């Protein structure tokens, strides 16, 4: 199968194969699917925000999400709403 990944995603996958028991941070859908097909653990940027909040490292997760959006990360209102409901903030 051809994944047509960029150099950044390809490098993350290569490092994930080198370092066992590592969770990769990937948002690109094709890269996530490729990683899962290789048996690698994956978390997206929003997952990192939620994990940071749950560990007490991020006090205002919605503020972080809004800064990600204003910085150019595309997140639909529906995704943000669903995240708030699932994560409880």
MDAnalysis code that builds the backbone (N, CA, C; Angstrom):
import MDAnalysis as mda
import numpy as np

u = mda.Universe.empty(267, n_residues=89, atom_resindex=np.repeat(np.arange(89), 3), trajectory=True)
u.add_TopologyAttr("name", ["N", "CA", "C"] * 89)
u.add_TopologyAttr("resid", np.arange(1, 90))
u.add_TopologyAttr("resname", ["UNK", "UNK", "UNK", "UNK", "UNK", "UNK", "UNK", "UNK", "UNK", "UNK", "UNK", "UNK", "UNK", "UNK", "UNK", "UNK", "UNK", "UNK", "UNK", "UNK", "UNK", "UNK", "UNK", "UNK", "UNK", "UNK", "UNK", "UNK", "UNK", "UNK", "UNK", "UNK", "UNK", "UNK", "UNK", "UNK", "UNK", "UNK", "UNK", "UNK", "UNK", "UNK", "UNK", "UNK", "UNK", "UNK", "UNK", "UNK", "UNK", "UNK", "UNK", "UNK", "UNK", "UNK", "UNK", "UNK", "UNK", "UNK", "UNK", "UNK", "UNK", "UNK", "UNK", "UNK", "UNK", "UNK", "UNK", "UNK", "UNK", "UNK", "UNK", "UNK", "UNK", "UNK", "UNK", "UNK", "UNK", "UNK", "UNK", "UNK", "UNK", "UNK", "UNK", "UNK", "UNK", "UNK", "UNK", "UNK", "UNK"])
u.atoms.positions = np.array([
    [0.844, -1.177, 0.000],
    [0.000, 0.000, 0.000],
    [0.891, 1.243, 0.000],
    [0.497, 2.255, -0.756],
    [1.217, 3.520, -0.813],
    [0.508, 4.505, 0.109],
    [1.257, 5.079, 1.042],
    [0.654, 5.975, 2.037],
    [0.756, 7.437, 1.640],
    [1.705, 7.783, 0.757],
    [1.876, 9.165, 0.291],
    [2.025, 10.140, 1.461],
    [2.984, 9.832, 2.342],
    [3.216, 10.664, 3.517],
    [4.311, 11.679, 3.240],
    [4.254, 12.777, 3.968],
    [5.298, 13.787, 3.869],
    [6.541, 13.350, 4.626],
    [7.618, 14.106, 4.470],
    [8.866, 13.737, 5.151],
    [8.766, 13.781, 6.672],
    [7.983, 14.698, 7.209],
    [7.838, 14.786, 8.664],
    [7.138, 13.567, 9.233],
    [6.025, 13.196, 8.616],
    [5.289, 12.016, 9.075],
    [6.134, 10.756, 8.922],
    [6.860, 10.662, 7.804],
    [7.711, 9.498, 7.571],
    [8.799, 9.387, 8.634],
    [9.354, 10.507, 9.018],
    [10.402, 10.498, 10.046],
    [9.838, 10.080, 11.408],
    [8.670, 10.579, 11.737],
    [8.035, 10.185, 13.002],
    [7.802, 8.680, 13.018],
    [7.314, 8.129, 11.918],
    [7.088, 6.688, 11.835],
    [8.395, 5.915, 11.963],
    [9.452, 6.386, 11.300],
    [10.747, 5.716, 11.384],
    [11.254, 5.708, 12.822],
    [11.120, 6.830, 13.510],
    [11.543, 6.886, 14.911],
    [10.681, 5.977, 15.782],
    [9.393, 5.914, 15.478],
    [8.504, 5.040, 16.227],
    [8.888, 3.576, 16.093],
    [9.408, 3.205, 14.936],
    [9.856, 1.829, 14.742],
    [11.170, 1.553, 15.472],
    [11.960, 2.593, 15.678],
    [13.246, 2.438, 16.375],
    [13.087, 2.359, 17.886],
    [12.155, 3.122, 18.433],
    [11.994, 3.213, 19.873],
    [10.722, 2.466, 20.290],
    [10.918, 1.333, 20.933],
    [9.765, 0.512, 21.314],
    [8.991, 1.178, 22.449],
    [7.733, 0.840, 22.530],
    [6.837, 1.340, 23.569],
    [6.775, 2.863, 23.605],
    [6.694, 3.456, 22.429],
    [6.602, 4.900, 22.276],
    [5.238, 5.244, 21.683],
    [4.680, 6.348, 22.107],
    [3.441, 6.834, 21.508],
    [3.791, 7.970, 20.560],
    [3.365, 7.837, 19.333],
    [3.646, 8.856, 18.317],
    [2.547, 9.913, 18.323],
    [2.941, 11.153, 18.130],
    [1.964, 12.242, 18.014],
    [1.815, 12.548, 16.529],
    [0.652, 12.175, 15.999],
    [0.354, 12.370, 14.584],
    [-1.081, 12.844, 14.431],
    [-1.294, 13.838, 13.595],
    [-2.641, 14.311, 13.312],
    [-3.098, 13.926, 11.907],
    [-2.154, 13.722, 11.003],
    [-2.474, 13.358, 9.631],
    [-3.123, 11.978, 9.593],
    [-4.298, 11.877, 8.995],
    [-5.064, 10.630, 9.008],
    [-4.305, 9.481, 8.348],
    [-3.707, 9.727, 7.197],
    [-2.967, 8.658, 6.513],
    [-1.794, 8.188, 7.371],
    [-1.105, 9.108, 8.011],
    [0.028, 8.743, 8.867],
    [-0.451, 7.941, 10.076],
    [-1.581, 8.320, 10.633],
    [-2.147, 7.579, 11.777],
    [-2.508, 6.161, 11.361],
    [-3.138, 6.024, 10.204],
    [-3.510, 4.691, 9.713],
    [-2.272, 3.840, 9.449],
    [-1.268, 4.451, 8.859],
    [-0.021, 3.733, 8.601],
    [0.598, 3.272, 9.913],
    [0.674, 4.159, 10.891],
    [1.255, 3.815, 12.192],
    [0.496, 2.662, 12.837],
    [-0.817, 2.730, 12.804],
    [-1.624, 1.661, 13.402],
    [-1.415, 0.341, 12.669],
    [-1.254, 0.413, 11.340],
    [-1.021, -0.815, 10.576],
    [0.337, -1.439, 10.923],
    [1.258, -0.615, 11.415],
    [2.578, -1.096, 11.838],
    [2.595, -1.497, 13.310],
    [1.450, -1.386, 13.956],
    [1.355, -1.770, 15.360],
    [1.887, -0.723, 16.321],
    [1.975, 0.527, 15.868],
    [2.496, 1.606, 16.701],
    [1.353, 2.311, 17.430],
    [1.646, 2.842, 18.604],
    [0.652, 3.601, 19.363],
    [0.654, 5.049, 18.867],
    [-0.540, 5.609, 18.770],
    [-0.700, 6.956, 18.211],
    [-1.592, 7.801, 19.109],
    [-1.235, 9.076, 19.194],
    [-2.064, 10.064, 19.883],
    [-2.003, 11.342, 19.041],
    [-3.118, 12.029, 18.956],
    [-3.140, 13.292, 18.236],
    [-2.834, 14.456, 19.163],
    [-2.713, 15.622, 18.597],
    [-2.420, 16.826, 19.372],
    [-3.468, 17.059, 20.448],
    [-4.730, 16.862, 20.103],
    [-5.775, 17.058, 21.108],
    [-5.664, 16.044, 22.238],
    [-5.229, 14.851, 21.925],
    [-4.990, 13.849, 22.957],
    [-3.889, 14.272, 23.909],
    [-2.882, 14.937, 23.380],
    [-1.796, 15.449, 24.218],
    [-2.335, 16.528, 25.161],
    [-3.205, 17.394, 24.638],
    [-3.794, 18.450, 25.471],
    [-4.628, 17.828, 26.596],
    [-5.449, 16.843, 26.265],
    [-6.282, 16.190, 27.277],
    [-5.402, 15.495, 28.321],
    [-4.395, 14.768, 27.868],
    [-3.500, 14.073, 28.802],
    [-2.779, 15.063, 29.707],
    [-2.334, 16.173, 29.141],
    [-1.670, 17.202, 29.945],
    [-2.588, 17.799, 30.989],
    [-3.841, 18.002, 30.603],
    [-4.832, 18.535, 31.546],
    [-5.096, 17.537, 32.673],
    [-5.271, 16.288, 32.309],
    [-5.553, 15.249, 33.319],
    [-4.397, 15.058, 34.289],
    [-3.193, 15.317, 33.820],
    [-2.017, 15.187, 34.693],
    [-1.700, 16.471, 35.446],
    [-2.521, 17.489, 35.259],
    [-2.321, 18.738, 35.967],
    [-1.268, 19.645, 35.355],
    [-0.872, 19.360, 34.125],
    [0.155, 20.157, 33.457],
    [-0.434, 21.297, 32.633],
    [-1.684, 21.169, 32.263],
    [-2.370, 22.202, 31.478],
    [-3.603, 22.627, 32.259],
    [-3.560, 23.850, 32.735],
    [-4.646, 24.362, 33.564],
    [-5.882, 24.731, 32.751],
    [-5.660, 25.304, 31.558],
    [-6.757, 25.792, 30.726],
    [-6.712, 25.112, 29.352],
    [-7.229, 23.883, 29.247],
    [-7.136, 23.184, 27.969],
    [-7.870, 23.888, 26.831],
    [-8.983, 24.537, 27.118],
    [-9.700, 25.245, 26.062],
    [-8.890, 26.432, 25.555],
    [-8.147, 27.074, 26.435],
    [-7.258, 28.152, 26.004],
    [-6.180, 27.629, 25.069],
    [-5.632, 26.465, 25.377],
    [-4.615, 25.849, 24.509],
    [-5.235, 25.509, 23.157],
    [-6.430, 24.947, 23.178],
    [-7.099, 24.583, 21.929],
    [-7.382, 25.824, 21.091],
    [-7.828, 26.896, 21.723],
    [-8.073, 28.138, 20.970],
    [-6.776, 28.693, 20.388],
    [-5.669, 28.605, 21.126],
    [-4.379, 29.060, 20.581],
    [-3.941, 28.186, 19.412],
    [-4.208, 26.888, 19.480],
    [-3.909, 26.007, 18.345],
    [-4.723, 26.423, 17.121],
    [-5.983, 26.731, 17.331],
    [-6.850, 27.142, 16.226],
    [-6.388, 28.468, 15.626],
    [-6.104, 29.436, 16.468],
    [-5.670, 30.738, 15.943],
    [-4.285, 30.639, 15.311],
    [-3.526, 29.648, 15.716],
    [-2.201, 29.426, 15.134],
    [-2.234, 28.675, 13.817],
    [-3.430, 28.234, 13.395],
    [-3.557, 27.606, 12.085],
    [-4.001, 26.154, 12.082],
    [-4.167, 25.545, 13.247],
    [-4.653, 24.169, 13.276],
    [-6.150, 24.176, 13.022],
    [-6.580, 23.440, 12.001],
    [-7.991, 23.418, 11.680],
    [-8.701, 22.428, 12.574],
    [-9.649, 22.919, 13.348],
    [-10.496, 22.100, 14.212],
    [-11.916, 22.615, 14.082],
    [-12.809, 21.743, 13.678],
    [-14.198, 22.175, 13.525],
    [-14.815, 22.419, 14.900],
    [-15.858, 23.232, 14.913],
    [-16.589, 23.474, 16.154],
    [-17.150, 22.167, 16.706],
    [-17.584, 21.271, 15.804],
    [-18.145, 19.990, 16.231],
    [-17.088, 19.137, 16.940],
    [-15.862, 19.139, 16.431],
    [-14.778, 18.369, 17.057],
    [-14.464, 18.941, 18.435],
    [-14.399, 20.243, 18.538],
    [-14.111, 20.881, 19.822],
    [-15.235, 20.591, 20.822],
    [-16.480, 20.660, 20.352],
    [-17.612, 20.364, 21.231],
    [-17.562, 18.916, 21.711],
    [-17.293, 17.999, 20.812],
    [-17.210, 16.589, 21.186],
    [-16.058, 16.351, 22.165],
    [-14.944, 17.004, 21.950],
    [-13.807, 16.881, 22.852],
    [-14.173, 17.371, 24.245],
    [-14.824, 18.512, 24.322],
    [-15.246, 19.052, 25.616],
    [-16.149, 18.075, 26.355],
    [-17.072, 17.478, 25.629],
    [-18.003, 16.534, 26.244],
    [-17.274, 15.272, 26.719],
    [-16.408, 14.739, 25.885],
    [-15.701, 13.502, 26.240],
    [-14.673, 13.710, 27.349],
    [-13.975, 14.842, 27.293],
    [-12.907, 15.093, 28.263],
    [-13.434, 15.761, 29.546],
    [-14.639, 16.310, 29.469],
    [-15.232, 16.905, 30.650],
    [-14.681, 18.268, 31.025],
    [-14.348, 19.080, 30.035],
    [-13.940, 20.457, 30.345],
    [-14.580, 21.439, 29.405],
])
